[in-house]
Amino acid sequence: MRTWKKSLGAFSAVAVAASLTACGNNAEDNNDNINADGANDADAANNADGNEAIGNGEEITISQISWAENIAVTNMWKYVLEEKGYEIDLVLLDMGSSMAALDNGELDVNLEVWLPVQDANYVEQYGDTVNFSEATWFDNAKVGLVVPEYLEDVNSIEDLNEHADLFNGEIVGIEAGAGTMEVTEDLIEIYDLDLELVPSSEPAMLSEIGNRIEAGEAIVAPLWTPHWVFSEYDLKFLEDPELVYGDVEKIHHATRADFADDFPEIQEWFNNWKMTDEEIGELIDYVESADEPFDGAVEWVDENRDLIDEWVQ
């Protein structure tokens, strides 16, 4: 997962093609949608609040990871930046490939890096060649193993071995290479768990959670907040006495090494970006509820102009 070809050429035939079909969120469709409204016209002089467009059609590539909050914020920034006159391409990548692409300069921005624990391995690997922001856009994140609330006898990670058969000996995970998956592998070793971490994807994991809960069955999975799934199902985080997942996580962004030199105004906007639980939760809800994620992001941005203006002015 961490090996990378020096060029995105061969990779893009698969990953970029995948981005054109995933999550209803391809760059071509989004550009069509924006152009239909006139919002993606690089020659547009003003946005809805009369702010001058300054991008002059300069192209910026942002990675999109198939996580609910990532889909939400990438589409949000796509709209905000295209209003400012930039051309934004969203490319579907996993976390490992995203970081490697930043390292090679083939990608401009990754909007979601969880620290100090979940993505610490990427900082260690790429800290000299990728710009990891000191600024954070969300300061109250949490990661851990979750189970349905109705599993009254399972309240700690230390309880899992006693009930391993209940979970079919499996922890249902997301895509391999995600920082949380690597931390979960460490957790299995530290707690000496008799469970295997099974990779899938966030949508597949969430589907399995829903299916198991509907059937009244057990499931254990790594999850995080902010996430809409906690408003959909009664889930609880298992106690983590060894704090393998850490305590409070903060979400940063990362850019290629010379991005701030090329786009100082955007770097400043990213550094100004800050969201509360309520704000990110509402944005995710708008994006999840819309026919297309971008449409939901547009609606949310248009209803939160005062907040957006705090970031980009």
Number of C-alpha atoms within 10 A of each C-alpha: 11 12 8 15 11 14 12 16 11 10 14 15 10 11 16 19 14 15 23 18 13 13 15 14 22 23 21 13 15 24 22 13 16 19 13 11 10 14 21 25 21 20 16 17 14 15 15 10 10 8 14 14 20 19 20 15 17 13 14 19 16 24 27 26 24 21 14 19 21 17 23 26 20 26 25 23 20 26 26 22 21 27 26 27 26 23 21 24 19 24 24 28 21 19 25 18 21 23 27 24 25 24 23 18 20 16 22 23 26 25 21 23 24 21 20 17 20 23 20 16 15 18 18 9 14 16 14 11 17 24 20 19 17 10 16 20 19 19 17 15 17 18 21 23 23 22 24 21 16 14 14 8 11 21 17 15 21 17 14 21 17 12 16 17 13 14 17 13 19 17 22 24 25 24 19 18 15 21 21 23 19 15 20 22 14 14 18 17 10 11 16 11 18 15 19 15 20 17 17 13 17 19 14 15 23 17 12 15 23 17 13 14 19 10 9 12 15 18 24 28 23 23 24 18 16 20 19 17 16 13 9 9 14 12 20 18 21 19 16 18 12 12 11 18 22 17 15 13 21 20 22 23 20 23 24 22 18 14 20 15 9 9 13 12 15 17 18 15 16 21 18 16 17 18 15 13 14 10 14 19 18 15 23 24 19 21 25 20 12 13 11 18 23 31 21 22 28 21 15 20 17 15 11 13 12 11 14 19 13 12 15 18 10
